[in-house]
């Protein structure tokens, strides 16, 4: 009997501990952690190439900051080639449900032509708060990402057209289409064959038809890129149209889309005085009218007065300046003559006095 009570007491303590843990750390009971996609697969890598992939780490419980740690295993080549961007600072902030993780794989130029396998262990760990007391429960959630790489010795050109669509057009804007292209090979994609046909709104008459080939944006290997094809000088009048776009590969249609297009007339805004804050002029009074008439008459007289040509004004100015210099020079000459005459007279008087003195002696 006493033994049974002791067992019940132990069970009760355990249950209470579990309940207390659930109450203190509700994260433990409802947290989940996963990756999308859960693999990294590339079967056409060339030696010397670089391959990148985004893995979205996701969780459903966002009540606290948590740190992501990674560990790579598998073939030793995988461990050397594979790097996690910003690996030391992968933190899911409070309130965040998704954290993109970029994985970069650099294949050496001398890599052997074969298949390589490995994986990435991702762990989501709670971050201890500053001043946290002992006894708190650490939280660890894990997910595994499978890595399968195949290094090949030949170039592969392959792609998938994921979408063809048109933007909303206005009158006088050049017609263009957009393509979302996924490069499935290991070489760049710069050309895709296709055709665009524009019908009237009843789809009875072909209004315009043209092909396309060169892409505006080159599509790198293993990426999805949006590229635009613009037909310069191709404008649609305001109205409704149907656009049928097709993409070909080796002569076969690999994508087709039928699109409704409405072209609106370009509206020119009408600007009123109120729009620019200009007040309408008030009706003038009789006195203001008479004053305006007087001002107008004076203005007409001024406008009617003969104007001295600009060239004549210049000549007059130079003439006056020359006249001034001439008067100054004449005055200087007169003063000089007066001084000379005065000096000669004094010299003559001095000579006369000298001669008269000698005669008397």
Number of C-alpha atoms within 10 A of each C-alpha: 6 7 8 9 10 11 12 12 12 12 12 12 12 12 12 12 12 12 13 12 16 14 12 12 15 14 17 17 10 10 14 15 18 20 20 13 13 17 16 18 13 17 16 20 28 22 18 12 14 16 17 17 17 14 19 16 21 19 17 15 17 17 12 14 17 21 16 22 17 16 12 20 15 14 13 12 15 22 16 13 13 20 16 17 12 10 14 11 10 18 18 23 15 12 12 17 15 19 18 15 18 16 17 16 20 17 22 15 10 8 14 14 14 12 15 17 16 19 21 23 14 20 20 25 18 18 14 13 9 6 6 8 8 6 6 11 12 11 15 15 16 16 16 17 19 16 20 16 19 16 20 18 13 12 12 16 13 16 22 16 19 14 15 22 18 16 10 12 19 19 16 16 16 14 19 18 17 17 20 17 21 21 21 21 21 24 18 18 21 14 14 16 16 20 15 19 16 22 19 16 15 9 12 9 10 12 13 13 12 11 13 17 14 15 19 14 15 15 22 17 24 22 16 17 16 17 19 18 16 15 14 10 10 12 16 21 14 15 14 15 20 20 22 18 21 20 24 16 15 7 9 9 12 14 16 17 14 15 15 15 19 17 18 16 13 12 8 6 6 6 8 9 9 9 8 8 8 9 8 8 6 6 8 10 9 9 9 11 12 12 12 13 12 12 12 12 12 12 11 11 11 11 10 9 8 8 8 8 8 8 8 10 11 10 11 11 11 12 12 11 11 12 12 11 11 12 11 11 11 11 10 11 12 11 10 12 11 11 11 12 11 11 11 12 11 12 11 11 10 11 11 11 10 11 10 10 9 8 7 6 5
